[in-house]
């Protein structure tokens, strides 16, 4: 075994020598000697690369938002309280604005009763008037003529109002003095009265207020109160009432009054009464 190993080693050595000789004989000739090469700069010392500074990331600022103010919820607006209507200065005078109506006006002074009842088709009218100690009086105004009478007997007074018209005039003056000019008037409500929408007022009169009805006069002994209803459409008084204590001739008395307007704007025909003919051959 050892002999085989030695032979192998010799063989390898011989092959190596043959290869060396062959390379020397065949290779190119060595270059001719020349000047030594110029010295080159020594290589720069290799710099150790410095690590670039680590950039600390800055926090990305959160986007800023301009706050939009919230739209305020509007508060519910209060419904303005309507101003109450004022009491008219001439409610009785405004009856002229109504075309048709039925009138009933009474005044009671203890045992004395006064009344005016009738119909009007402006400007014509027919009324019956009651006063103490007299028969009821009827008065017409038709076609520009006044007709007056009692117990069905009438006379034509022409365009001049007869003496009986003084009772009607006295009643109207009394109504104007009390219903058109109270000392106070407070609105109560809008109500339906006598078929129309009307403003209801509470009226007041002071102590010492004087009043006249025909030949009778008195003075209020204490504050008095009453009610009146004014037609919303025309401003005319359509209902009123009051009660009071008065002194007349040194005596204390109770006076009350009521006023009603009905059948408002319901057409009515008013014709002149028949006149009594004079007896034949008189």
C-alpha positions, 0 to 999 in steps of 0.5 A: 500500500505504501509503495502505491502512494509513493509512486503516485506522489512521484508521478504528480511531481514529474508532471509539475516539472514538465509544466514549468519548463514548457511555460518558460519556453513558450511564454512572451519575452519580458519587457525592456527595462525603462524609467520607473513610473512616476509616483502616484499620490498616495491613496486618500485615506478612506473616510469612514462614512458618517451616518447622516443625522437622523431627522426626527420627524416632526409631528404633522400639525393637526389641521385647524378648523375655524369653528363655524358658529352654530346657527342660533335657533330663533326663539319663538316670537311672541304674538303681539297682543292686539291693542283693544279698540277705543270707545267711539266718541259718537256711537249714538250719532253713528246710527245714521250710518245704518240703513234699516233698524228697529229701535227700543229705548226705555228709561225708568225713574222710580215709578215713571217710565219713558220709552221710544219704540219704532223703525227707521229706514234712513232718513224716514222713521215711525216711532211710538213714544210713551211719557208719564201722564200722556197717551202714547204719541206717534211720530212719522217722518216720511218724504220730508214731512212730519206726521204726528198723532194720538189714538190714530188721528194724525196731522201733517206738520209739513217740514217743521217738526211738531211739538211732539217731536220734542219728546223724541229729541229729549230722549236722543239728547239723554242717550247722547249725554250718557252713552256717547260721553261716559267718564270711563270705558274699558274694553271687555270682548268682541261679542255677537249682540243683536245679530252683529259683531260688537265691541263690548265696553264697561262704562262708568260715570262719576258721582255728581254727573248731571242728566236731563230727560225732558223736564226732569233733571237729576245728579248721580249720588254715587258712581254708576256703571253700565255696558255698551256694545258697539257695532264693529262694522259701523261704530254705531251703538247697538245695545246699552244699559246702566243703573244709577242712584240719583238725587232729584229735588232733594229726593233719592231715586233709582234710574235705569235705562236700556237701549236695543237696536235689532233687525239691523239692515233688514229692509222695512217700508215706512209709509205716511199715515192716513190723515183724517178727512174733515167732515163733509159740509163742515 
